[in-house]
Amino acid sequence: MRKETQNKFPIARCANPSCNCTILYSENPKDKSNVTVRIAEPSYKGPTYLCPRCKTMLAVIEKPKVAEGYVAVPIIQYTT
């Protein structure tokens, strides 16, 4: 495992406070600001990852990348 992650930077850790195991690596350390990890609810449908140490199912949420000079505006649905 060490050879695979030798030239990579840890960008995400397990969301379980007692574990804190590194789960995601990247070649670009700036990717750390684009990834959020939290404990997945049973109804979560997005990408998940199983922590190898504590066996907690984690939801991996990537923030959308926006080209320089543009601003990302979230879409909000109003119900009346």
Secondary structure, 3 states (H helix, E strand, C coil): CHHHHCCCEEEEECCCCCCCCEEEEECCHHHHHHEEEEECCCCCCCCEEECCCCCCEEEEEECCCCCCCCCCCCCCCCCC
